[in-house]
């Protein structure tokens, strides 16, 4: 039983905007929390309820309803609505959650960051790194996920694993390529301009097109708060895998623009029917089993995604990045074969 809420409030003479994930232990706890919030806020106006209360107030309220509530910051680096966001966030968890910080056991990477980026900030070492999928659309569910190894799947067991950071049971996460996220680089969408942190520094964070301040992205914000170099590996952390969704892979392999096209969906459903779930195909399936039943270009695309051999144009200021599997040369060669 989960939700994401938006908090908008003033703290330290600054308007703070952040999103928090809430997991509830049972329906009774959900009902009681809703009744308390509904008396003061309109919790039905949006899929992500907007509450005019502070982060520590919300944590205290949830734990007062039931001590087994889990509350933790969502997509922690994104500019506009996150605990470390460049536009309205904080520099430490303690600044944000104050006396309730001791009850924060986890954080969410978000689409624009991956665990390796978060390992650079030692203040997060003691927390459980989670990667969740929001439910904006059915085709995107599972694009980020957590890998648990549990004898029994119960709320109490999941709560324990996250609270205690039990790495025998939490095996890792499945990640979006962070460059594909909407806020990885700095930039201005309206100006069609983006850049990496070193260039932003030279520009003094001013857009060269409109001369207004750039929207500082996740990569830059991590650089700002990091106390470790890029490439640092946290030995005590579980691993992670970065994936591209199967229907996107099929669409590019077949040179079809839309992942929602009938042809792409037909091939997708055929693969799922024959070989199991999307995640098992992306991560575990012996690709030799696809030979003879799938387009060779789909097999090659899966192989490249697993190897991380991709061409990536990072996202910025609310615009998704582009992840391409085949180069223009590869595509031209395929087209010439078809001709």
N, C-alpha and C positions, 0 to 999 in steps of 0.2 A: 504494500500500500504506500504509494509514493506521490510526491508532488514537487513542484518548484515554485517558489514564491519570490516576488520582487519586493525589496525593501527600499523605500525612499525616505530619507530623514536627514536632519542636520546634526553634524558632530564636529567639534573643533572648528567652528565657524565655516564649515564647508558642507555642501549638500552631498550626501553619500547615496549611491545607487548600487545595490548589489543583489544578486540572485543566490538563493540558498536552496539546497535539496533537503527535503524532509522525508524520512521513512518512518512509518507508524507501525507499532507492534500488533495492533488488532483494530477491528472496526469500532469498538467501544471508544478507544482513544481518539480515533478520527472524529467520531460524532461529537465528543466532548470538546475537542479543540475547535471544530467548526462552529459549535454553539458560542464559544467564547469570542472567537474572531468575528462571527457574524453579527454580534451585538454592537460592534464598533465599526466594522469595515464592510464594503460590498465585495464579498468573496466570490460572487457569481458573475462578475462583469467581464472576466478574462480567464482564459485557460491557465494563465500564470497570475494568481491573485496579487494585487498590489496593496501592500500594507505600510502604513505610515508609522512604523515602529522601528526601533534600533535592533541590530543583530543580537546583542546580549539580552535584550528584552524578550525576543522571540525564543531564543534558546531556553531561557528561564521559564517561560510560559509552557513550552512543549514538555520539558522535564517535570514541571509541576503537575501536568496532566498524567504523564506516565514516564518513569525514569528510563524506559527502554526506547524512547524516541531517539532516532539518529538525525542530527542536523549538521550539515557541513557545506562549505562554500562551493558553488557551481562554477564551472569554466573560469578558473581563478584569475586568469590574466587578461581577459577580453576588456577592451577600453571602457565601455560605457556602463556595464552592470556587473562588476565583479570585485572581489575583495582586494585584489592588487591592481585593478584597472587604472590606466593612465589618466582617465577623465574624472573619476570620482571615488577611487579606491584608497587603500591604506598602504603603508610600507611594511607592516607586520601584522600577524594575526592578533597579537595582544592589543594593538591599537583598536582593532575592529571589535573583537569579542570581549575584551576587558576581563572581568572576573569569571566569565563563562568560557574562557579559552580552554580550560582544562577538560571541558566536555566536548571539544571538537576533536574527533578521532580520524578524520579523513579529509580529502580534498578531491575535486574533480579536475582532470586535465583540460577538458574542453577540446573542441575541434582544432583550434589553432596552436595547441601545444601538445607535446608528447612527454612521457616520463623522463627521457634523457634531458630535456630542457629543464624540467623541475628538479632534477638531481643537482643542478648547479646552485640551488638555493638551500643551504644546509638547514634553515629553520623548518623545512618540511620533512626532514629525515625521519622523524618519529611518527609521522602520520601515515595512514594507509592511502596509497595512490589508487584512485578509482577512475574508470572511464565509462560513462553511461551514454545511452542513446535517448535523446528526447523524442517525443512522439509527434513531431510536426507532420510527418507523412509516413504511410505504411512502408514505402520502399526504403526508407532510411533507418528503420528500426534494426538495430544490430550492427550499424556501421561502426559503433564503438561499444565495447562490452567488457565485462570482467570474467575471468576464468577461475571458477572455484572448484575445488576437489573436496566434496563433502559426502559423508556416509548417508546423512539424512539432510534434506533441504528444508530447513525450518527458519523462521525469522530469528529465533533466539540464537541459532548456530551462525547465521550470517552476521548478526549483531556482534557476537563474540569474536568472530574472525576479524571483522573490521576494527572493533574496539581494541583488541589485543595485537593487531597487526600480525596475525598468525600466517606466516608465509609458507607453512606446510600445507595450508588449505587454500590460500589465495595464490594461484600460480602465475598470475600476470594479467595483462590487459590487451584488448584488441583496439587498435588506434586508427583513426583517420590520418592520412598524411597531413601533418600540421600546416604545411605550405598551402594545402588546398582550403584551409579554413579561411573565413571571411576577414580575419583581423591579424594575419601573420606579419605582414610588412607594414611599414608606415605609408601614408599616402592620402590622396583625396580622390574619391570616386568621381565626383563631378568634373574634376580636372584631368581625369585619366592619368594620374601621376602616382607612382609608387617607388619606394626605395628601401634599402636596408639601413640599419641603424647608423653605420659609419657615414653614409651619405647624408642622412638626416642631421647628424652632428655638424657636418660641414655647412649645411644649409641653415643651421641654428633652429631647426625644427619648423622652418617656414616654407610653405609651398612655393616653388618657383613660378608657378602659373598664376595663382590668384593672390599671392603674398599674405595669405592667412595661415595660422598655425596648422601644422599637419595633424592628422589623427594618428597618434603614436600606437603602433601595434604591439602584439604579444612578444615578438622576437626582441624588440627594443626594450620593452619593459622588463623582460627576463634579464637582459644585459645590464640594465640599471640596478637591479636588486641582487644579482648573482654574486656570490662570494667564492665561486669556483670557476675554472676555465671551461670553455666549450669542449665537449668530448669526455668530461668527467663521468666515471661509472661508479654509481653507488653500489658497493659490494652486497649490502644487505637488502637490496631491492629485487623483486621478481622481474622476469623478463617481460617483453611486450612484442607484439607483431603489428606492423602497419599494413593495411589492406586497401584495395580498391574494390568497390562493390561489383558483384558478378555481372549485373546487367550493364554497367558502364563498360566493363571489359568486353562483353559480347558486342555492344554497339560499336566500339572503336574497331574491334577486329573485323567486323562486317562492313565497316565504313558507313554506318547509319547514324544520323545526327542525334536522334532522340532515343534514350534508354527505354522510353515508354512505347515505342513503336510495336506494332503487332508482330513483326518478324523477330525482333529482339526478345519479346516476351514469350514467343513460341519456343525459341531456342532455350531460353532460361528455364521454362517449365519442363522441357524435355530433359535437360541436364539434372534438374532437381529430382525428377521422377526416377531417372536411371541411377544416379550416384549419391543421393542423399541431400543433406542440408547445404545451403549456400556456404556456410562457414567451413564445413568439412571439405567441400570442393576447393575452396580458396586456400586452405591451410594443409590438409592432410592427404587428399586423394593422390594416388599414384597416377601421374599424368599419362603414363603409357596406356592406362585403361581407356582413355579418351580417343586413342588412335583408331581410326576407322569409323567412329561414330560422331566425331565433331570436326569442324573446320580446323585445319592445321594452324590457322592464324589465331584461333581462340586458344589453342594449346600453347602456342608460343607466347601469347599475351599473358596467360596465367603464369608461365615460367618466368617471364620478365618481372611481373608484379611480385612474385615470391622472392626474386633476387634483388628487388629494389632498383631495377634498371629502368628508371622513368625520366621523363622530361617534364619539369615542373615550373610553372609560372605562378609565384605566390599570390595569394589573395590579400586584399587590403581594404580598409574603410567600408566594410559591409559587402564587398564583392568577393565571391568565391574564387579561389585560385584554380588554375587549370592543370590537371595531371594527365599527361599524354604518355602512351605506351610506345607508340610507333612514331618515328621521325617522319618528316616530309619525304625524305628519300625512300624510306620503307614503304610509305603509302603509294608513291609514284611507281615503285617496282610492282606492287600488287595490282595497281590499275593497269599497267602495261601487260601483265599476265592475263588479266581479264579481257583486254582488248584482243 
